[in-house]
Amino acid sequence: MDIPSIHTQSLSAEQQTQQTQKLQAPQAAEWEKTEGGFASAPVTPNYDQYSPEQINPSAGLYRVNHDGQGNPVLQFDDPDKARDQARTKRFSSQAPIESCTTNTDRVDREIQRLKKQQQSLQQQINNASPQQAEHLQRQLDQITRELQQKDHDNYRRQKAVIS
C-alpha cells in the first residue's frame, strides 16, 4: 500500500519506515518466505467450477427418438423446414392475406370481336362490287390498325380488371 504523499512529507524518515511497516504487517503475515529469502504470494489452489447450462435442442440434422413400441428411430431435423414453419406461424398470426385476380376476359372478347369483323369484311370484299369494295377496304384497314394496337400483352395489362 502506498502512503499518501501529504502525510509522508511532514513525517521524519524513522516515522515513515514505522508507518510503512505497520501498513505492510498484515500483508507480510500472508506471505511466505522461500529458501532464497524472497517473499512470494500465498499459494491457494485454483479449482474449476461447474456452472449448469440449459440443454439446447439438437444442433445436428439427425436425432434418435422412440416409436410407439419403444424401438429407436432415427429422425431427420430439417433446419430450413423449421425456419419456414416459424415464418408461416408468424405470418398466420397477422391479418389474413388477400388474394387478387386479374381478369382480361373483356379485352379478349373485344379482340375476338375485331378479328371476326375483319374476317367478315374480307369475305364481303371478295363478294362485293368494286365501289363497295373500296368502302369495305377502308373499314378493313381501320379494323386492322385497331387490332395492331390492341392485340398485345401491354394493352391486355392496361385494360385488365383487378379484383
Number of C-alpha atoms within 10 A of each C-alpha: 7 7 11 8 8 8 9 14 10 10 12 9 11 9 12 16 13 11 15 14 13 11 14 13 11 10 12 14 9 12 14 14 13 9 7 6 8 9 12 12 11 11 9 6 5 6 6 5 6 6 5 6 6 5 6 6 7 9 9 10 10 12 14 11 12 11 10 7 6 8 10 12 11 12 12 11 14 11 12 9 10 11 11 11 12 12 11 11 11 10 12 11 8 8 7 8 8 5 6 8 9 10 15 16 13 13 19 15 11 13 18 14 11 19 16 11 16 19 12 13 20 16 11 15 18 11 11 14 10 11 8 12 18 13 11 17 15 11 15 21 13 12 17 16 11 13 17 9 11 18 17 11 9 11 13 18 14 10 15 17 14 10 8
